[in-house]
């Protein structure tokens, strides 16, 4: 692919830029099934207050590095880095039909990589959310600034789940948990998420939770 001018995608190096360039050029997109992962550093405002800007930047670079590696290792695509958060999508054509399990495994590996299984505690406290369903994926923007991203209720809800997760927690929606096939016995919660009229059911996954 390099011979004909293609490069590895920044979303996942196992992909090339050909399809991305076509989507941007034609402002294309479609509704697709997939699983979303949001994972952010909890209490980053307090952390930043105790560090110089350069030290905080180094911490976030370290976090982005291990989080991106976890996503790529499980065949996810990095959507974006936003502040203290990584947003990633796992879809069937890349992660396979068990894309929900891939997203949960990636989230769990982010917890491990940030030290949540260490006796000394994490070097970056992280909470995450995973949700699965239909999203719109494609090009958004206008003029010289066009990005590829995922949009829809699944995306918004997943962001809410990550915001509700405590350090060392992955809040997995009931839909994603069913797709993973979790055994009974895991902690379940009923959350009142902002913008949702009804309570939202989730399963709580930790750093040591087994995932098939």
Rosetta blueprint (number, residue, H / E / L):
1 X L
2 X H
3 X H
4 X H
5 X L
6 X L
7 X L
8 X E
9 X L
10 X L
11 X L
12 X L
13 X L
14 X L
15 X L
16 X E
17 X L
18 X H
19 X H
20 X H
21 X H
22 X H
23 X H
24 X H
25 X H
26 X H
27 X L
28 X L
29 X E
30 X E
31 X E
32 X E
33 X E
34 X E
35 X E
36 X E
37 X E
38 X E
39 X E
40 X E
41 X E
42 X L
43 X L
44 X H
45 X H
46 X H
47 X H
48 X H
49 X H
50 X L
51 X L
52 X L
53 X H
54 X H
55 X H
56 X H
57 X H
58 X H
59 X H
60 X H
61 X H
62 X H
63 X H
64 X H
65 X H
66 X H
67 X H
68 X H
69 X H
70 X H
71 X H
72 X H
73 X H
74 X L
75 X L
76 X L
77 X E
78 X E
79 X E
80 X E
81 X E
82 X E
83 X L
84 X L
85 X E
86 X E
87 X E
88 X E
89 X E
90 X E
91 X E
92 X H
93 X H
94 X H
95 X H
96 X L
97 X L
98 X L
99 X H
100 X H
101 X H
102 X H
103 X H
104 X H
105 X H
106 X H
107 X H
108 X H
109 X H
110 X H
111 X H
112 X H
113 X H
114 X L
115 X L
116 X L
117 X L
118 X L
119 X L
120 X L
121 X L
122 X L
123 X L
124 X L
125 X L
126 X E
127 X E
128 X E
129 X E
130 X E
131 X E
132 X E
133 X E
134 X E
135 X E
136 X E
137 X E
138 X E
139 X E
140 X E
141 X E
142 X E
143 X L
144 X L
145 X E
146 X E
147 X E
148 X E
149 X E
150 X E
151 X E
152 X L
153 X H
154 X H
155 X H
156 X H
157 X H
158 X H
159 X H
160 X H
161 X H
162 X H
163 X H
164 X H
165 X L
166 X L
167 X L
168 X L
169 X E
170 X E
171 X E
172 X E
173 X E
174 X H
175 X H
176 X H
177 X H
178 X H
179 X H
180 X H
181 X L
182 X L
183 X L
184 X L
185 X L
186 X L
187 X L
188 X E
189 X E
190 X E
191 X E
192 X L
193 X L
194 X L
195 X L
196 X L
197 X L
198 X L
199 X L
200 X E
201 X E
202 X E
203 X E
204 X E
205 X E
206 X L
207 X L
208 X L
209 X L
210 X L
211 X L
212 X L
